[in-house]
């Protein structure tokens, strides 16, 4: 039996019981492909941006402190995500919010101490492609300086509602992994009220030990796959959520995995959003720091400044890009 924290919370609109025929077929296909890929997995830096699929028109990209970042307007980003969720590609689209915290964990900043390889490098196969979106005022401002045109900040907390609106219109299913069981309990009725026709097929709240134990991690991934999730919101915090997507996103059966951090708490109204004027002036970090100083002081006051310096020093337009 699964630990309580891993049991799926079913909404009224999800039928309990055996997985659907489509879910079973997808799980079987991906399980077979996983076995074939095990001997071919390599380790690569999680710095690459969107890798175009056949027939795809990839967005322009910029290098921000070593992170290849996709340059998109909000409506363009949502279209890429929904198209992937509706498509029949055998690839998973991993959507990442690139901010100073992401640079800290995944960019090679020379004067910082070397990090564990699990933070910088994640197993990647051809069945996973990344969409790296600008999040955070410093990155949006730097991208605008380098390219000579304005680029919006595409935070997960701002994207999630229009993504759900579009997913509801397309008849897609969504699920959540990460966040607390309490937040999930509070979120379920909010989802039902706000998106009446959106299929919410599951909530999973594993703790850190359950994520790092191989057997339990496989059990969690298998249960998500049986739920037939189109869009999986992964709220495990950096760098854990990106590494989880790289390790388990394909096996989860999801077509899109959104690495959106605390978005489950924002949706459940457990953490209030900063007022718009604060966010528009690049001060959301100060708002969050004042509200959660013990949890966020290290991120913003110790890890943030070197990442900011790297952003200013090592950002440039990628050669051959037309922006």
Number of C-alpha atoms within 10 A of each C-alpha: 6 11 10 11 15 23 17 20 20 15 17 13 13 14 12 11 7 10 16 13 11 11 19 17 13 20 24 15 14 19 17 12 15 17 10 11 14 10 8 12 14 12 14 13 17 24 22 18 25 21 17 13 11 7 6 9 10 15 20 18 25 22 21 28 26 20 25 26 28 23 25 20 15 17 11 11 21 19 13 18 23 20 14 19 25 16 12 9 13 17 20 26 27 26 26 25 24 26 25 27 19 20 23 25 20 26 23 20 19 9 8 11 8 10 13 9 11 15 18 20 19 21 18 20 19 12 18 20 21 24 26 26 29 27 20 22 22 17 25 22 17 18 26 14 14 16 14 10 10 14 19 19 24 22 20 22 17 12 16 18 14 13 19 21 14 17 25 18 12 14 12 20 23 24 23 24 24 25 22 18 18 12 19 23 13 17 19 19 15 15 18 16 9 12 17 13 18 21 22 26 25 24 29 23 25 23 14 11 10 18 17 13 10 11 11 17 18 16 15 24 20 17 19 28 24 21 29 27 26 27 28 28 26 28 23 24 14 20 18 19 23 30 21 21 26 24 18 18 27 28 25 28 32 29 27 29 33 24 26 23 24 18 24 26 22 15 21 19 14 15 14 12 16 15 11 10 10 14 17 12 9 14 17 19 17 17 15 18 18 12 13 11 14 10 11 16 16 12 17 18 11 11 17 19 14 18 24 18 13 22 25 16 11 13 20 20 17 15 9 7 10 10 13
